[in-house]
Amino acid sequence: MVNDMPMPALIRAPLFRAVIAATLAGLSGGAAAHQAPTGWSYPWACCSNMDCRQIDAAEISEPSGADSGYVIRSTGERIAPNDRRIRQSPDGAFHWCAHQAGVDAGRTICLFVPPREF
């Protein structure tokens, strides 16, 4: 038999439900949102627990000459080779951390690049 009493307003609140869902997901033992597919953890400063994802190498170009560094193809954003947002990728793949996770128009927080020997 279902109880016909109304749920308290706090339990019905979307933010409350989101916090509970995130807590349960964290307890499930699966990879957390701040982990790369291969299992290493993105630094909190790069991802805020949600803003990073592995991207195909074709999404990044490396112009030569005076324009050296990296270009995020989806946004056209240029990142100089000495920019502190560039990090070495521990798994040999490119990873992009940007505001507005999952949206190709976000501004880069960190870009993980494979070492030259990969």
N, C-alpha and C positions, 0 to 999 in steps of 0.2 A: 504494500500500500504506500502510495506517494504522499509525503507530507505537503499539505496545501499552504503552509506558512510561507510568506514572501521571504526571499533571501535578503540579508542585510545589504544596504547600499554599498558598503565597502567591498563585499565579495562580488558584486555585480560590476564594479568599476573596471574599465579596460586596463588601466595601469596595474592594478592589483593582480588581475589575471595574467598579464604579461610577466610580472615579477615571479609569480608562482611557476609559470611555464618555463622560464629561464632557469629557475632553481632546480626544477625537476630534470631539465635537460642536462644540467651540470652534474647531477647525481647519477645519471644513467650510465656513466662509464665510457661513453663514446667520445670521439674527438670533439674538443671544445671549439667554439667558433673562431678562436684565435690561433688555431693550429693549421698548419699547411697540410695538404693531403698526405704527405709522406710522414707526418707526425711531429715535426719540429714546431716549436711555438714562436709565433710572431712576437716581437717585443711590444709591450703594452703601449709604448710611445708611438708606435706605428699604426696600431690597429684599434685601440680602444675596445678591444674584444669583438670587433665586427667588420672592420673596414678593409681587410686584406683578402686577396685571392690569387691563385696561380693563374698566369696568363700565357698564352702561346707566344713563342719567340717572334712570330710574325707581327705581333702587336707593338713591338719595340723596334725602332730603327736606330742605327748608329752612324750618323753622318760623319764623313771624314773632313779633314782640314779644319778651317776656322770654326765650323759648326760642330765640332766634336762634342761628344756626350751622348745623350739618349733623347729620343723623341717618342712620346706616347702617341701612337698613330690615331687613336680614337679621339683625342682631345687636341692634338697638335702641340701639346706642352713640351717645351725643351728643358732638359735638365743637364746642366754643365757637369763635366766629368769630376769636378772637385766639390760638387754639391753634397752637403752633409746628409741629404735624404737618400743618397745611394748607399746601399748595403750589399755585402757579399751574400749570395744565396748559398745556404748550406747543402742544397740538394741538386744543384746544377740547373735549376729552372728559374724562369723569371716569375716574380711575384710583385703585384702592384697593390699598394695600400693607398686608398684615396677616400676623401670625404664623399659621402653618398655611396656607400658600398653597393656594388652591383650595378651602378649606373656609370656608363662609359664617359660621362661628362664631369666626373669628379676631379678635384684638384689633388695632386699627388702629395701624400704624406711621406711615404717611403717607397723606394723601388729597389727590390732585391735582384741583383744581376749575377749570373753565373761567372765563376772565375774564367779567365781566358782559356785555360787548359781543358774546359768541358767541351 
